[in-house]
Amino acid sequence: MSAIEEIENVVLGGGEAGKYIAWELAKQGRPVMVIERALVGGSCPNIACLPSKNVIRSAKVADLVRHASSYGIQTTPGATSMEGVRRRKREMVDGMIEIHQKRFAVPNLEFVLGEGRFIAPRTIEVHLAEGGSRTVVGARVFLNLGSHAAIPAITGLAASEPLTHVGALELAHLPSNLIVLGGGYVGVELAQAFQRFGSRVTIVQRGPQLLPREDADVARTVQEIFEQDGIEVILGADTYAVEGRSGDRVRLPLRTAGGERVLEGSDLLVAAGRTPNTRRIGLELAHVELDARGYVKVDDRLQTTAPGVWAMGECAGSPQFTHVAFDDFRVVRDNLAGKPRTTTDRLVPYCAFIDPELGRVGLGELEAQRLGLEVRVVRLAMTSVLRARAIGETRGFMKALIDTKSDRILGFTMLGAGAGEVIAVVQTAMLAGLPCTGLRDAIFTHPTMAEGLNVLFANVPSFQGPS
């Protein structure tokens, strides 16, 4: 074993929360080492959020070209160059890596590429990417381990070498017939993108609806949009075996409510959830406990069961969004500075970047029912939003949940163009405690998508407060 180096702060994993806590500590003049397995800057700028949105944008352009005549533009039919799509994505990623390398090259911070594994409390042995090893012990250790795509235990699935989102974003060829196993956020985003590039796409979903965390009306409308665009959606499907090899030919026997069927395709993409990167790295030797699902046990200040060790981001069971990982960093930063801050009752927005976008903040109807809350529900079709009509993007709707005994907004969902931006308006109102009448009476720029909030909240049934 190499000589033990003592370092005040050690960050295992250089993703969103990890890199920000490292930069903050270094700025304070505190020595810090970041140990990162492979990705400078973490998953988001390399293989996840930003690359996927880059590719989705290319798919949007392909769709606009395909429908150019409906906008009065005459074009010849276009063909997708996946090499070109990949090159555009890689150029963006290379630029992001360069930015991160500069940010890591600051006083008090050492960035180390290598595999880290605990061998004792707060003690990590690092197998360096360049060869050799180092052993470090930190007075404080911050875990930002991330997660990876889960591969379900289906006979033949692993042997078929299926794509995950990582491989899908690196494809240099266009699948002729892509099967997507899983109808969650990643599955629907990539399914739509590849359909727009020109693949024949089938989504196979085990549950009774796409997007299982969403209300039934939302999931149903997304399915209708996908089917209108030529994506086949198979719900309630038990995939019990996979035959063949992705990229060549795959065959999936399915059990469905309508009986047995066999699905054949050229490529298989698995988008069936995430698994935390917490196994086989010696966390038990560090006295860091995991829950039944393999996530690090933390309290509401993100402290683990081991003294002097914190966990942030997906490995800590936080909602799997980069913006939540960033807030995890802020929780840890503030508590280290003696400013109490917790993860309790965070209002977390999110957006699935399908087209039209699906954004939500706060409760959906299903969650409100589970909590036994009485709510007023108001909906507005996107056809009633003048901006949507002007740009020809009228599919979808807005929906809000208003407390029955007050005018407090409990949740907002939008399936429509620009949803990711509009939900921020409603979230701001919710954070400020503004009643729905505040958005009803606000002056929004015309014509914008946010202007639809005037119409939506004007239709809220009368407030039935105390007389």
N, C-alpha and C positions, 0 to 999 in steps of 0.2 A: 504493500500500500504506500502511496506517495505521502510525503510529509503533509501534516494537517495545517491548512492556512486558516487563520481566524479573521473573519470579516464581519463587520457590524450588521450589515443587511444583505441577505441573499434572497434573490427572487428566482424561483424555479418556474420557468415558463414566461416568455416575453410577449404574450398577447396583450389585449387592450388594457386590462387592469394592471398586469404586471409591468408593462413598459411605463405606464403613467406613474405608478408608485415609485419606480426606479428613477425616473426623471425628476420627480418631486424631491425625493431624498437627496439625490445628487445636487440639486439646486440649493438645498439647505446646507450643503457641505458635508453630508453624511456619506461615508464610503458604502458603495453598493455594487454587488455583482449580479448580473442577469445571466442565467443559464437557460439557453434556448436550444431545443433539439434540432431545428432545421430552418424555421421560417423567420426571417428578420422582419419584425413588426407583427408577427402572429398570423393567425388564419385569415382575419378579416381582409387585409389588403392583398393577401397572396392567393388564397384558394376559396374564399367564401364570399362575404358580403359584396365587396367592390368588384371583384372579377365577375361574379354572377350578374350584377346589375349592368356591367359593361356589355356582357354577352346579350342580356335581355334587351338592351338598347339597340344592338345590332339587329335583333329579331324584330323589334318595333319598326326599324327602317325598312326591313324586308317586307313587312306587312303593309306599310304605307305605299311602297313601290307597287305591290301587288294590287292595291286598291286606288292607285293614282287617278284612274279615269273617273272615279266618283268625285274627285276634287277638281275635275276639269283639266287634268294633266295627262297628256298622251305620252306613254312610254312603251318601249319594247319590253317583253317579258324578261325579268332578271333571273339570274341563277346565283345561289349562295356559294361563296368560296369559304369553306370552313377554315382553310389556311389563313385567309384574310381576317376572318373573325378572331381566330386565335392570335394572330399577329397584333391586332389592335388591342386585345386584352393583355397580351404580354408586355406591350409597350407601356401600358398604364401601370402594370405590376412592377416593372423595372423602375419606373419613376418613383413609385411608392417605396420600394426598397432603398433607393438612393436617399430619399428624404429621411427614412428611419436610420440608416447608417450614420448620417450626419448628426442626428439627434442623440444617438448613442455615443458619439465621439466627443464626450464632454468630460471635464474634470470630475473626479470622485466616482466615476462609473466605469466598470469593466464589463464588456459584453462578451460572453463565451458561448461558442457553438459546441454543443455536445449533449450526450445523454446523461441525465442526472438520476441517481438512485440513493435513497437514504440507507445508511449503514448503522446509524445510531441517532439519538435525538438531536435534531437540528444539524446533523452531520451528513453531507452529501458527497458521494464519490461521482466524479464527472468523467465519463469516457469521451475524450475530445474528438471532434469531427476530424481534426488534422492528425490524430494519432496520439497515444499516450493518455494519461489520466491525471486528475488533480483531486484532492480531497479538501473540502472546505467545511468549516463550521460557522454558522451564523448566530450572532446574538439574537437576531430576529430573522425569521424565515417567512416568506410570502409565497403561497402556492397559487399559481395561475396555470393549471395543467390542461385546461380545455377539454375537448371531447372529440370523438370521431364517429363516422357514420356506422350505425349498427347493421350487421349482416344477420338477419334472422336465421334460426336453426331449421332451415328447410333443406330437405334432401337434395343434394346436387347444386345448391345455390352457390356456395363458396367455390366449388370446383368449376363453376361456369365463368369465373373471373368477371363478375358483373361490374359495371361502372358505378361509382358513387359520384357525388357532385364534383369531386376533385378531378376524376378522369373525364367526366362529361365536359368540363370547361376547357379541357386540353385536346379534345377531339380535332383531328385534322381532316376527318371524313364525315360526311353527312349520313347518319343511319337511315337506311331505307325504310325500316319498320322498327321503331323504338317502343319497347314495353317499359313502362314506369311502374315499379312495384312500390306503392305507397302514395296516398293522396293528401299528404300534409303540405306545409308551405313550400318546402324545397321541391317536392314532387310536382306540384301544380305549376310553379314558376318555370322549371326546366321543361316540363311537358309542353307548355304553350310555346316556349322559345323554339324548341326543335320542330314543332308543327309549323311554325312560321318560316323556319329555314327551309322546310320542304319535306320533312320526315312524315311518315304515317305513324301516328302516336296512339297508343292505348294505355290508359291508366287502370291499374288493377288495385282496388282498395278492399281491404279485409272488412272494414266496418260498413255501416249502412249509408254513409254519406261521405263526400269529400270534406276536407277540413273539419275533422271531428270536434274541434274545440269551438266551432262557430255555431250560431243558431241555424236551424234547419232551413229557414227562408234564404239565408245568405248562401249556404252550401248548395241549395237547389238552384239558385240563380247562377252561381259560378258554373255548375254543371251544365245548365242550359246554354250558357255562353260558349263553353268549351265544345259542346256538341254541335252548336250552330257553326262553329269554325272547323269542324271535322275531326275533333278528338273523340275517340271512343272511351267511354267511362264504364267500367265494370265494378259494381258495388257488391258487397256481401260475398266476396270471393275468397275461398280458402285455397291458397297456393300451397300444395303439399309436396311438390317436386319440381325441379328444374333440370332440363336435359340440354346438352350441347354447350357451346361456348359463346359468350357475348362477343360481338364483332364478326362472327361468322354466321351461326344459326343457333337460336335457342327455342326451346319448346317447353311450355308451361301447362301441365294438366291442372284444371281448376274445378273446384266444387262450388256451384252457385245455387241460388234459390231456384233457378230454372233448370238445374241438372248439371251433369258433367259436360265440360267442353275443353278443348285443347287450343291454346293460344300459341301462335308461332311468330317469331320476329327475328330481326338481324342483330339487335343489340338489346341489352337489359340494363336498366338503371335502377338501383336500389335506393329508395328514399324513405326508409322505414324507421326513422328516429335516430337518436344519438346515444352514445355510450361514453361515460366519463373516462378520462385517461388517468385512472387512479390505481390500476392493478399492476402488480409486478414492479413497483418502484420502491418497495420497502417502507411504505407508510406505517405498517405495523411496528417497525423498528423505531420509528419516530414518535410512537404513541399517538398517532393521528387516526382517529376512528372514522369508519365509513358507515353510512346507513345501509339499509337492505338493498338499495338499488345501486350501491357503489359510489355514491356521492359523499364528499367530505362533510362530516357533521360540523356545523358551525352555529354560533349563537347569532343574535340579531345585530352584532357588531362584527360578524365574520371571523371571530376567534374560534380556533379549532379546539379539540380536547387536549392538545399539547401546549404547554406554556410557551409563549413567544412565537407561536406559529399562527398565521392567518391564511384563509383561503378565499379566493375571489373568482367571480365568473362562473362558467358552466360547471366546473368541477365541484363547486360549493352548492350546487342545486339551484342557483339563481336562474331566473328566466333566460332562455337561450338567445339573447340579443346583445349585440355589441354595446348598445347604449346602456343596457343594464350593467354590463361589466364595467363600463366607465363610471357608473354611479357606485358600484362596489368599491372602486378605487377611492372615490370621494368619502365613502363611509369610513374606510380604514384610515385614510389621510387625516380626517378630522378627529377621529378618536385618538390617534397617535399624538395629535396636537392638543389633546385635552378638551376638545369640543365635541360633546356627545352627539352622535348621529347614528341612526339605526336603519335597518332594511324594512322595518315594520310599516305597513300601509303605504307602500310606494305606489304611485299612480303611473303604471307602465303602459305606454302606447306601443303599437307595433303595426307593421304594414307588410302584406304579402304583395310583392311587386309583379303581380299578374297584370293583364290589361283587359278591363280597367282595374286599377289598383284596389286592394282591399285593406282598409285601415280600421283599427278599433282602439278605443281607449275606455277604460272603465268596464262596466258590466254589460253582458249580453242578456237577452231574455232568459235563456236557459239557466244562467248563473243566478239571476234575480229570483227565479222560481225555487232553485235549490236553497237559497238563503231565506226564503219565505217573505220576500219583500213585495209590497204592493206598489206597482209602478204604472204610470201612464206611458203608452208606447205611441210614438208618432213617426210616420214614414213619409218619404217624399221621393217619387220617381225622378231619376236624373233627367227625364224629358221635361221636367218643370224647371230645370236650371238653365237659364238663357245662355250662359257660357258653353254648356254642354251642347246645346243646339247649334251654336255658332261654329263650333269646331267639329261637329259631327260625331261626338262621343257621348251618346245618350243612353248607353246600356248601364243598368245598375240602379241603386237607390241609396238614400240616406235613411238612417233610423236612429232615434234617440229614446232613451229611457229617462223619465222624469219621476221623481218621488211623488207619490200620491198626496202626501200631506204637506208638501212644500213645492217650490219651483226649482229645487236642486236637481242638477243634471247628474244622473248616476252612470250613464254610459252613452257612447256614441259610436255608431258603425257607419262606414261609408264604403260602398262598392261603386267606384266611379273614378273618372280621370282626375288625377291630382289628389286622391284621397290622403296620401301620405302627408301632404301639406295642410289640408283642411282639418285633419284630426288635431293638429297642433293648436289650432284656434280654439277648439272646444276644450282641449286639455288645459289650456291657459285659463279659460273661464272656470273650469272645475277647480283648478289649484287656487284660484282667487276667491272661490266661494260665490262666484257670480251666478245668479239665477238664470234660468233659460230665457227670461224676459230681457235680460241684458243683451243676449245675442239676437233675440227677436228684434230689438229696437236699435241695434248698432247700425252704423252707416258703413257698409262694405263697398269697396270699389266695384263699379259696374263696367263691363261684365266679367265677373270672376266666379270660380267655383264656390268660394266662401260666401258669396252673395246668396247662395241657396239656403244658408242657415237662417236668413231672414224669413224665408217662406216656410221652412221646416218648423221652426219654433212658433211661427204665427198660427200653426195648426194644432198646437198642444191643447188638449181638452182643458176646460176651465179648472183653475186651482180650487180644490175643495178643502181649504184650510179651516181652522176653527172660526166660528162666527163671533 
